[in-house]
């Protein structure tokens, strides 16, 4: 399977794709364009951006092609062994899940416009980019020569976005044999020394906690805009991050750290530790699952926790971030009728929209708060001998590493194994009903010397208590998992 991608007129924002299907052994083939993308559990109907489409033989003769669904086409091959589908795609939006081309940048999410042939999704796929001279390519896919990228199958191909430009900036570092690359495109002069130091720290912390890294390399792809923006999406061995404004200074850097740590933990949690309902992805329709409170809630909780454990965040920074989650949950959805499990399932309905009042909760914000409750409960019960870290490691060893997918029952079983008891109160109050969180949350926070106050005007404040015992427990909770070598300490 081969894709030739070109941009004849950058100002038009049109990508021209020629998709070549070889070794055809039937009179009819069907080709499918995905309706959604990994990391965003809603139908996005990318086919609406296709301007024209045609099918031709290897000799250039027209082949019959017509739609059978909104994003699926049937091609009559008439005995031809090879077919080429040529089409254009409008790429004019810059966020972490779209595609965009102009005179100085190609930003491509291949899942937006790369089709697959029914029955052949597991075959190797190759992409040739007809780039302007001098362009560099930032992508998690391996190279197979000049401007050519290869993937072992369609799933890897479309889970690997790319940036290509003459003005890309980058730095790289290694942690425990894993190569990390940080790519930047935008109007800024990165402080690479600071960025490399902080990224190295939280990368080490995550690997130390989980025991190993799922990939041999990893790419942070950053598109920095002049306008306000905040969006990141996880991928197999990369993340696509779009941030702005580019003149925000420390605010921009704080956002960069937060979203990067969050997305890196996804390399374990959802990329490999994946709900069974998402294995394999069915790109033609909704893939419903209840456990996005694990995939996104635990990841949101750990994203900032790793920054604190790694010494990138101070105690004050971390408490401030916790207060943000609390504020967003209690102000926006404290009285919502749905449970976390129900809102996970309904992501496909309206999970990324504001929605009607008091219906759904955020799998990110409430998900992070119930992860905190669980972590601190296990730590208190076992005097820090066990924690949510153990849950994530067991999920990795039993489901992520063998890549077999877990169910909600599997998650419950592992949590209760680590806790050493059944946790009916937790599943009932925090996951499967809409009961208020205040009392359970403050009970957990008091163990580490923190207290949340909800004022009559709706404001939320997280206070650090003057309590020696609480500080001792808080220090254990926020302690690093790293054991550094002399060389690593020097770095």
C-alpha positions as CSV (number, residue, x, y, z in Angstrom):
1,X,0.0,0.0,0.0
2,X,1.5,3.3,-1.0
3,X,0.5,7.0,-0.7
4,X,2.0,9.8,-2.7
5,X,1.2,13.1,-1.0
6,X,1.8,16.5,-2.7
7,X,0.7,20.1,-2.3
8,X,0.6,21.9,-5.7
9,X,-0.7,25.2,-4.4
10,X,0.0,25.8,-0.7
11,X,-2.3,28.8,-0.5
12,X,-5.2,26.6,-1.4
13,X,-4.6,24.4,1.6
14,X,-5.3,21.3,-0.6
15,X,-3.4,18.1,-0.2
16,X,-3.4,15.8,-3.3
17,X,-3.1,12.1,-2.4
18,X,-2.6,9.2,-4.8
19,X,-3.3,5.9,-3.0
20,X,-2.0,2.9,-4.8
21,X,-3.4,-0.6,-4.1
22,X,-1.3,-3.4,-5.6
23,X,-1.8,-7.1,-6.0
24,X,-5.6,-6.9,-6.5
25,X,-7.2,-10.3,-6.9
26,X,-10.9,-9.4,-7.2
27,X,-13.2,-7.5,-9.6
28,X,-14.3,-5.1,-6.8
29,X,-12.5,-3.5,-3.9
30,X,-13.8,-1.3,-1.1
31,X,-11.8,1.5,0.4
32,X,-12.6,3.2,3.7
33,X,-11.7,6.6,5.2
34,X,-11.7,6.7,9.0
35,X,-14.6,8.5,10.7
36,X,-12.7,9.2,13.9
37,X,-9.2,9.3,15.2
38,X,-7.4,7.6,18.2
39,X,-7.3,9.9,21.3
40,X,-10.6,11.6,20.4
41,X,-13.6,9.5,20.9
42,X,-16.2,11.2,18.7
43,X,-17.1,10.8,15.0
44,X,-15.5,13.6,13.0
45,X,-16.4,12.5,9.5
46,X,-13.1,13.4,7.7
47,X,-14.7,12.6,4.3
48,X,-16.4,16.0,4.4
49,X,-13.0,17.5,3.5
50,X,-12.5,15.5,0.3
51,X,-12.9,17.8,-2.6
52,X,-12.8,15.3,-5.5
53,X,-11.9,11.7,-6.0
54,X,-11.2,9.4,-8.9
55,X,-9.9,5.9,-9.6
56,X,-7.5,4.9,-12.4
57,X,-5.6,1.8,-13.5
58,X,-1.8,1.5,-13.7
59,X,-2.0,2.5,-17.4
60,X,-4.2,5.6,-16.6
61,X,-7.6,4.3,-17.6
62,X,-10.6,5.4,-15.5
63,X,-12.1,2.9,-13.2
64,X,-15.6,3.0,-11.9
65,X,-15.9,4.4,-8.3
66,X,-18.9,5.2,-6.2
67,X,-19.8,5.8,-2.6
68,X,-21.5,3.1,-0.5
69,X,-21.5,5.0,2.8
70,X,-20.5,8.5,3.7
71,X,-16.8,7.6,3.9
72,X,-16.6,4.3,2.0
73,X,-16.1,3.8,-1.8
74,X,-16.4,0.8,-4.1
75,X,-14.0,0.6,-7.0
76,X,-14.5,-1.7,-10.0
77,X,-11.1,-3.1,-10.9
78,X,-12.2,-4.9,-14.1
79,X,-9.4,-7.5,-13.8
80,X,-6.7,-4.9,-13.1
81,X,-4.0,-6.0,-10.7
82,X,-3.4,-2.4,-9.5
83,X,-5.6,0.6,-8.8
84,X,-4.8,4.2,-8.0
85,X,-7.2,6.4,-6.1
86,X,-6.5,10.0,-6.5
87,X,-8.2,12.6,-4.4
88,X,-7.8,16.0,-2.8
89,X,-8.2,16.9,0.9
90,X,-8.8,20.4,2.3
91,X,-6.3,21.0,5.2
92,X,-6.8,24.4,6.7
93,X,-7.3,23.9,10.5
94,X,-4.6,23.9,13.2
95,X,-5.4,21.8,16.2
96,X,-3.9,18.6,17.6
97,X,-6.1,16.4,15.5
98,X,-6.4,18.1,12.1
99,X,-4.2,18.7,9.1
100,X,-2.8,22.0,7.7
101,X,-0.6,23.1,4.8
102,X,0.6,26.4,3.7
103,X,3.8,28.0,2.2
104,X,6.0,27.1,5.1
105,X,4.5,24.1,7.0
106,X,3.0,20.7,6.3
107,X,1.2,19.5,9.4
108,X,-0.4,16.1,8.7
109,X,-2.6,13.8,10.7
110,X,-2.6,10.9,8.3
111,X,-5.8,9.5,9.7
112,X,-7.6,12.5,8.4
113,X,-7.1,11.5,4.7
114,X,-5.4,8.1,4.4
115,X,-7.8,5.4,3.3
116,X,-7.4,1.6,3.7
117,X,-8.6,-1.3,1.6
118,X,-11.0,-3.6,3.2
119,X,-9.3,-6.9,4.2
120,X,-5.8,-5.4,3.9
121,X,-5.5,-3.1,6.9
122,X,-2.8,-5.3,8.4
123,X,-0.4,-5.0,5.4
124,X,2.7,-2.7,5.4
125,X,1.9,0.9,4.3
126,X,4.4,3.4,2.8
127,X,4.1,7.2,2.4
128,X,6.1,9.4,0.1
129,X,6.0,13.2,0.8
130,X,6.6,15.4,-2.2
131,X,8.1,18.1,0.0
132,X,9.8,21.4,-1.0
133,X,13.5,21.3,-0.9
134,X,15.1,21.8,2.5
135,X,12.1,20.6,4.5
136,X,12.8,18.4,7.6
137,X,10.3,15.8,8.8
138,X,9.3,15.2,12.4
139,X,7.4,12.0,12.8
140,X,7.4,8.8,14.9
141,X,7.4,6.5,11.8
142,X,10.7,5.1,10.5
143,X,12.2,6.4,7.4
144,X,12.8,4.3,4.2
145,X,14.8,6.8,2.3
146,X,14.3,10.3,1.0
147,X,11.0,11.8,2.2
148,X,9.6,8.2,2.6
149,X,8.0,6.8,5.7
150,X,6.9,3.2,6.4
151,X,4.5,1.6,8.8
152,X,4.0,-2.1,9.7
153,X,0.2,-1.7,9.2
154,X,-2.5,0.9,8.8
155,X,-3.0,1.3,12.6
156,X,0.6,2.4,13.0
157,X,0.4,4.7,9.9
158,X,-2.5,6.7,11.1
159,X,-1.4,6.9,14.7
160,X,1.8,8.8,13.6
161,X,1.2,12.5,12.8
162,X,4.0,14.6,11.3
163,X,5.4,18.1,11.0
164,X,7.5,19.1,7.9
165,X,9.1,22.5,7.5
166,X,12.3,24.2,6.7
167,X,12.2,26.0,10.1
168,X,11.7,23.1,12.5
169,X,13.7,23.3,15.7
170,X,14.6,20.3,17.8
171,X,16.6,18.9,20.7
172,X,17.0,15.3,21.9
173,X,17.9,13.4,25.0
174,X,18.2,9.8,26.1
175,X,16.7,8.1,29.2
176,X,17.5,4.5,30.0
177,X,18.4,3.8,26.4
178,X,15.2,5.5,24.9
179,X,15.7,8.3,22.5
180,X,13.4,11.3,23.0
181,X,13.1,14.1,20.5
182,X,11.4,17.5,21.1
183,X,10.3,19.3,17.9
184,X,9.1,22.9,17.7
185,X,7.5,24.9,15.0
186,X,6.5,28.5,15.6
187,X,7.8,32.0,16.2
188,X,9.8,31.4,19.4
189,X,13.4,30.8,20.6
190,X,13.2,27.8,22.9
191,X,15.4,27.7,26.0
192,X,16.6,24.2,25.0
193,X,18.8,23.7,28.0
194,X,15.9,24.3,30.4
195,X,13.5,22.2,28.3
196,X,15.8,19.3,28.0
197,X,16.5,19.3,31.7
198,X,12.9,19.3,32.7
199,X,11.7,16.8,30.1
200,X,14.5,14.5,31.0
201,X,13.4,14.6,34.6
202,X,9.8,13.7,34.1
203,X,10.6,11.1,31.5
204,X,13.0,9.4,34.0
205,X,10.3,9.6,36.7
206,X,7.7,8.0,34.5
207,X,10.0,5.2,33.3
208,X,11.2,4.6,36.9
209,X,7.6,4.2,38.1
210,X,6.5,1.9,35.3
211,X,9.7,-0.1,35.1
212,X,10.3,0.2,31.3
213,X,9.2,2.2,28.3
214,X,7.0,0.7,25.6
215,X,9.0,2.1,22.6
216,X,12.5,2.6,21.5
217,X,12.0,6.3,20.7
218,X,9.5,9.0,21.3
219,X,8.7,12.3,19.6
220,X,7.1,15.4,21.2
221,X,5.7,17.3,18.2
222,X,4.9,20.9,19.1
223,X,3.1,23.5,17.0
224,X,3.2,26.9,18.7
225,X,0.6,29.4,17.5
226,X,0.4,33.2,17.9
227,X,-3.1,32.8,19.3
228,X,-4.4,31.2,22.5
229,X,-4.6,27.4,22.2
230,X,-4.2,24.3,24.3
231,X,-4.5,20.8,22.9
232,X,-2.5,17.6,22.9
233,X,-3.2,14.1,21.5
234,X,-1.4,10.8,22.3
235,X,0.0,8.5,19.6
236,X,2.0,5.3,19.4
237,X,5.4,6.7,19.9
238,X,4.7,10.5,19.7
239,X,2.4,13.2,20.8
240,X,1.0,16.1,18.8
241,X,0.7,19.3,20.9
242,X,-0.7,22.7,19.8
243,X,-0.2,25.6,22.2
244,X,-0.3,29.4,22.2
245,X,0.1,32.3,22.3
246,X,3.8,32.2,21.5
247,X,4.5,35.3,23.6
248,X,3.0,34.1,26.8
249,X,6.4,33.3,28.4
250,X,6.1,31.3,31.7
251,X,2.5,30.5,31.1
252,X,3.3,28.9,27.8
253,X,6.1,26.9,29.4
254,X,3.9,25.7,32.2
255,X,1.4,24.5,29.7
256,X,4.1,22.8,27.7
257,X,5.3,20.8,30.7
258,X,1.8,19.9,31.8
259,X,0.5,18.6,28.5
260,X,3.8,16.9,27.6
261,X,3.9,14.9,30.9
262,X,0.3,14.0,30.5
263,X,0.7,12.8,26.9
264,X,3.9,10.8,27.7
265,X,2.1,8.7,30.3
266,X,-0.4,7.8,27.6
267,X,2.5,5.8,26.0
268,X,1.5,3.3,28.6
269,X,-2.0,4.2,29.5
270,X,-4.3,3.9,26.4
271,X,-1.7,3.4,23.7
272,X,-0.8,0.0,25.2
273,X,-2.9,-0.4,28.3
274,X,-6.0,-0.2,26.2
275,X,-9.7,-1.0,26.9
276,X,-10.7,-4.3,25.3
277,X,-13.4,-2.5,23.4
278,X,-10.8,-0.6,21.5
279,X,-8.8,-3.6,20.3
280,X,-8.6,-3.4,17.4
281,X,-9.8,0.1,16.5
282,X,-12.9,0.0,14.3
283,X,-12.5,3.3,12.4
284,X,-16.0,3.1,10.8
285,X,-18.2,3.7,13.8
286,X,-18.3,4.4,17.6
287,X,-16.2,2.2,19.8
288,X,-18.0,2.5,23.1
289,X,-16.2,1.9,26.4
290,X,-16.8,2.7,30.1
291,X,-13.2,3.1,31.3
292,X,-12.2,6.5,29.9
293,X,-12.0,7.5,33.6
294,X,-8.9,5.2,33.7
295,X,-7.5,6.2,30.3
296,X,-7.9,10.0,30.8
297,X,-8.6,10.4,34.5
298,X,-5.6,8.5,35.8
299,X,-3.4,10.1,33.1
300,X,-4.6,13.6,34.1
301,X,-3.8,12.7,37.7
302,X,-0.4,11.4,37.0
303,X,0.7,14.1,34.5
304,X,1.2,16.7,37.2
305,X,2.1,14.2,39.9
306,X,5.1,13.1,37.8
307,X,6.2,16.7,37.4
308,X,6.2,17.1,41.2
309,X,7.9,13.8,41.9
310,X,10.6,14.7,39.3
311,X,11.3,18.1,40.9
312,X,10.0,20.1,38.0
313,X,7.0,21.3,40.0
314,X,7.3,22.7,43.6
315,X,4.8,21.7,46.2
316,X,3.0,25.1,45.6
317,X,2.9,24.4,41.8
318,X,1.3,21.0,42.4
319,X,-1.2,22.1,44.9
320,X,-2.3,24.9,42.5
321,X,-2.8,22.3,39.7
322,X,-4.9,20.1,42.1
323,X,-7.0,23.1,42.9
324,X,-7.6,23.6,39.1
325,X,-9.1,20.1,38.7
326,X,-11.3,20.6,41.8
327,X,-12.5,24.0,40.6
328,X,-13.4,22.7,37.1
329,X,-15.3,19.7,38.5
330,X,-17.2,21.4,41.3
331,X,-18.0,24.5,39.3
332,X,-19.1,22.7,36.1
333,X,-20.5,19.3,37.0
334,X,-20.7,18.7,40.8
335,X,-24.5,18.2,40.3
336,X,-24.4,16.2,37.1
337,X,-26.8,13.3,36.8
338,X,-24.3,11.0,35.0
339,X,-21.7,8.8,36.6
340,X,-18.1,8.7,35.4
341,X,-18.8,5.4,33.7
342,X,-21.8,6.8,31.9
343,X,-19.9,9.9,30.8
344,X,-17.1,7.7,29.6
345,X,-19.6,5.8,27.4
346,X,-21.2,9.0,26.2
347,X,-18.0,10.6,25.0
348,X,-19.1,9.5,21.5
349,X,-22.3,11.5,22.0
350,X,-21.1,14.9,23.3
351,X,-18.1,14.3,25.4
352,X,-16.1,17.2,24.0
353,X,-18.9,19.8,24.0
354,X,-20.2,21.8,26.8
355,X,-23.6,20.1,26.7
356,X,-26.8,20.8,28.6
357,X,-26.6,21.8,32.3
358,X,-26.0,19.1,35.0
359,X,-25.9,16.1,32.7
360,X,-22.3,14.8,32.3
361,X,-19.0,14.9,34.2
362,X,-15.5,15.3,32.8
363,X,-13.5,12.0,32.5
364,X,-10.5,14.2,32.8
365,X,-11.3,16.3,35.9
366,X,-13.5,14.1,38.0
367,X,-11.5,11.1,36.7
368,X,-8.3,12.7,38.1
369,X,-10.0,13.4,41.5
370,X,-11.3,9.8,41.9
371,X,-7.8,8.6,41.0
372,X,-6.4,10.8,43.8
373,X,-9.0,9.4,46.2
374,X,-8.1,5.8,45.3
375,X,-4.3,6.5,45.5
376,X,-4.5,8.1,48.9
377,X,-6.9,5.5,50.3
378,X,-4.5,2.6,49.3
379,X,-1.5,4.5,50.6
380,X,-3.2,5.2,53.9
381,X,-4.4,1.6,54.3
382,X,-0.9,0.1,53.5
383,X,1.3,2.9,55.0
384,X,2.5,3.7,51.5
385,X,3.6,0.1,50.8
386,X,1.1,0.1,47.9
387,X,-0.5,2.7,45.8
388,X,-2.1,3.5,42.4
389,X,1.4,3.0,41.0
390,X,1.0,-0.7,41.6
391,X,-2.3,-0.7,39.8
392,X,-0.8,0.9,36.8
393,X,2.2,-1.4,36.7
394,X,-0.1,-4.5,37.0
395,X,-2.2,-3.2,34.2
396,X,0.9,-2.8,32.1
397,X,2.3,-6.2,32.8
398,X,-0.9,-8.1,32.4
399,X,-2.7,-6.2,29.7
400,X,-0.5,-3.5,28.2
401,X,2.8,-5.4,27.5
402,X,1.0,-8.4,26.0
403,X,-1.4,-5.9,24.3
404,X,-4.6,-7.8,25.0
405,X,-7.0,-5.2,26.3
406,X,-8.7,-4.9,29.7
407,X,-12.3,-4.8,30.8
408,X,-13.8,-2.7,33.6
409,X,-14.0,-5.9,35.6
410,X,-10.3,-6.4,35.1
411,X,-9.6,-2.9,36.4
412,X,-11.8,-3.5,39.5
413,X,-10.0,-6.8,40.2
414,X,-6.5,-5.3,40.0
415,X,-7.5,-2.4,42.2
416,X,-9.0,-4.6,44.9
417,X,-5.9,-7.0,44.6
418,X,-3.6,-4.0,45.4
419,X,-5.9,-2.6,48.1
420,X,-6.3,-6.1,49.7
421,X,-10.0,-5.7,50.1
422,X,-13.2,-5.2,48.2
423,X,-14.0,-1.5,47.5
424,X,-17.7,-1.4,47.0
425,X,-17.9,2.1,48.4
426,X,-15.4,3.4,45.8
427,X,-17.1,1.8,42.8
428,X,-20.5,2.9,44.0
429,X,-19.8,6.4,45.1
430,X,-17.0,7.4,42.7
431,X,-17.5,5.5,39.5
432,X,-20.9,4.1,38.9
433,X,-23.2,6.7,40.6
434,X,-23.4,10.5,40.7
435,X,-22.9,10.8,44.5
436,X,-21.1,14.0,45.6
437,X,-17.3,13.7,46.0
438,X,-16.7,16.4,48.7
439,X,-16.6,14.1,51.8
440,X,-14.6,11.3,50.2
441,X,-12.2,13.8,48.6
442,X,-11.5,15.7,51.9
443,X,-11.2,12.4,53.8
444,X,-8.4,11.4,51.3
445,X,-6.8,14.9,51.4
446,X,-6.6,15.0,55.2
447,X,-4.3,12.1,55.2
448,X,-1.7,14.2,53.4
449,X,-2.4,17.5,55.3
450,X,-4.6,19.1,52.7
451,X,-8.2,20.4,52.9
452,X,-10.6,21.6,50.2
453,X,-13.1,24.3,51.0
454,X,-16.2,25.0,48.9
455,X,-17.6,28.5,49.5
456,X,-21.2,29.6,49.1
457,X,-20.3,31.6,46.0
458,X,-18.9,28.4,44.4
459,X,-15.2,29.2,44.8
460,X,-12.9,26.3,45.6
461,X,-9.8,26.6,47.7
462,X,-7.2,23.9,48.6
463,X,-5.4,24.6,51.8
464,X,-2.2,23.2,53.1
465,X,-2.7,22.4,56.8
466,X,0.0,23.1,59.5
467,X,0.2,19.5,60.5
468,X,3.6,17.7,60.9
469,X,2.0,14.2,60.4
470,X,0.2,15.4,57.3
471,X,3.4,16.8,55.8
472,X,5.2,13.6,56.5
473,X,2.5,11.6,54.6
474,X,2.5,14.2,51.8
475,X,6.2,13.9,51.4
476,X,5.9,10.1,51.0
477,X,3.1,10.5,48.5
478,X,5.1,13.0,46.4
479,X,8.5,11.2,46.7
480,X,10.4,10.3,43.6
481,X,10.6,6.8,42.2
482,X,14.0,7.5,40.6
483,X,17.2,5.9,41.6
484,X,19.8,7.9,39.6
485,X,23.2,6.9,38.5
486,X,26.1,9.3,39.0
487,X,26.0,10.2,35.3
488,X,22.2,10.8,35.5
489,X,22.6,13.1,38.5
490,X,25.2,15.1,36.6
491,X,22.9,15.4,33.7
